[in-house]
Amino acid sequence: MKYIVVLTDGMADETYEVLGGKSPMESAEIPLINDLAAHGEIGLVKTVPDSMAPGSDVANLSVLGYDPEHYHTGRSPLEAISMGIELGETDATMRCNLVTLSDEEEYQARSMVDYSAGEISTEDSRALIADLKEQLDGEGYTFYPGISYRHALVWDNPDTGVSLTPPHDISGKPIREHLPKGENADHLLSLMQKSDLMLRHHPINLRRIREGRNPANSVWFWGIGKKTVLDNFEEKYGLKGAVISAVDLIKGIALAAGMRSIDVEGANGTIKTNFGGKAEAAMETLKEGAEYLYLHLEAPDECSHQGELQEKIHSLELIEKQVIAPLIKQLEEAGEEFRMLILPDHPTPVRIRTHTSEAVPYVLYDSRNVKEEDTERTYSERKAKASGNYFTSGPALAAYFTESKSREKGE
């Protein structure tokens, strides 16, 4: 028996007049997913507790069955695990984005043009981080290179009472009210301003400008936290688990939970990712003995953050055609019994280009228990709400999906 979660990051959205009053999910050509809904179960699940911000760290922990109110210590500590960063007892780590800010003379007067610096390549970004590291490491701060625009800063400071804003939350907005706040926040702001002075005329950025690309002209810190410890997934659910993702956050959760983290060549977390390679890796991982597979697909979320409505719709269609369809075909041809759960971690409406906390729609299909077809039971935000099925938390749905002892739905 195989348990497969297809996590379509940020898929849930709002309705738009330009789509005839439909959401991206309702507009996408996804006949297979709708067929799974017609023969399965749909509903809503509240993945983000009301007391917490709707980050992918919180929401993915929740969907994997880890109560974020108990386990969550910050986003960057999970990414640090994937990056091989060993954190000490007094260390705090934070995400260090390479971003594009507008070019006003006063740093505080600038706006967030692009939280990803044009989805900067890993080759370019690592060269920039290496130069920043050479010049700015010291006095308790250490830069670590990551992938594309996603990097890390480790701060030897037991006090993490600093307030930091995710850059994708303020796309197109002035940064003045979103700069680091709290005790010692001035140290982080100083690093950001120094990075601007170093990066503004860096040869890599001058080349990027000539090529019509956004320059990575500043760092931006967010997602601060201390070392994270998770219970072992196999001991928790009695299943050998594996994760396939392009992003360090999800890989870090996997490693912290004692699950296998599978890398796929060409997987980059965007709509240009290697969807087919992920599907092939998923099937191979299941053949190798994984009983639970968490297949994370970042593209819908990235499209939302960039404000790309049609691209988001296209990403859902690509996921069905290049990931879900071949995976189900191979499972059926192999005679494998399976339960498949498809859902986003949180909504990311294109209109606001950031995450929200509303409950998200899920579809659950069980090859052993194919329900009588109901063509009205399609997969969308509205249909899921109308179903009346509702889980009050991600762990509640995870227990139900994996058929563990705690199988009761939330009231």
C-alpha positions, 0 to 999 in steps of 0.5 A: 500500500502506498500513500502519496501526497502531491503538494501543489504549493500555493495553488488555492486562490480567489476568483477573478473577473478576467477568468469569468468569475472563476479561480485558477483551479476552476479555469485550469484544464485538469480532467484527471484531477477532477475525475479523482474527485468524482470517484473520491473525496473532497473537502477543506483543511485548515493547515495554518493555525490562527495564531501563526503566520501562513508561511510554507514552513508552518503549512508544510509541517502541518500537512506532514502531520507535525503540529506547527504550534509545537514543532515550529521554531522558524523557517530558516532552521529547517532550510539550514538542515538541508544546507548542511549547516550545524547550528550551535545552542546560541545560534539563530539562523535566518533566510538571506534572499538576494533581492532587487530594490528600487534605486532611490538614494536613501536605502529606507526609501526604496521599494521591493521590486523583485524578491528573487532578483529575477530568479537569479541563477545559482552560479551568479548568486553563489559568486555574490554571496561568496564576495559578501561572505569575504567582506561581511562575515565576522562579529558573530555573523556567517553567510552560507550559500544556497540555491538561486536567490535563497541563502542563509545567515547564521547569527551567534545570538541567543536573542531572536526577538527580532521582527523580520518581514518576508520579502514576497509579502511586500512585492512592489511596496516601500520597504521602510515600514518592513525593515528589521525591528526590535533589539539588535535589529540595527545590526541586521539593517547595517548588513543590508545597507553594506550589501547594497554598497557592495552589490550595486556596482558588482560586475555580475549585476552590471552584466545582468542589467545589460542583459535586461535582468534584475540585479541582485542589489541587496540582501533581505533577512527573514524567517529567523529561528533556532534549531528545529527537532522533529519526531521521527516520521516512521516512528510517528506514522509507521511508514517509511517516508520520502520527500521530493522537492526542489527547495531547501525548506521541504528537504530540511523538514524531511531530513529533520523527520528522518525521511529520505530527501530525493534530489531531481536534476533540473528541479528548481521550484519554478514553472520551468522545473523538471516535472517529468523527472520528479514523476520518474523519481517518485515512481522509482522511490516507491519501487525502492520501498518508500510507503509514504511519498511527499511530492512537493511542487513549488510552481503555482506559488512562485507564479502567484508571487510574481503576479502571473495568473495565466502562468499559474493556471498553466502550472496546474495543467503541467502538474496534471499532465507531467506528474500526476497522470504518469504517476497514476498510470505507472501505479495502476500498471504495476497493480499497486494499491494507493491513496493519493492526497492532492492539496496546496499548503496554503492559498497564495492569491495572485491578486495580493502575491502572498500567502493567506491563512484560509483553509485549503481544498483537498482531494483524496483518492483511494484505489481500493475504495473507488466511489460511485462517480459524481460528476458534480464533485470536481476539485476547486475551492468552492466545491470543497467548501460545499462538500461539508468535509472539514479538518481543523488541522493538517495533523488531523488530515494526515492521520486520516490519510495515512489511516493511523490510529487517530482517524477522527475528522475535526468538528 
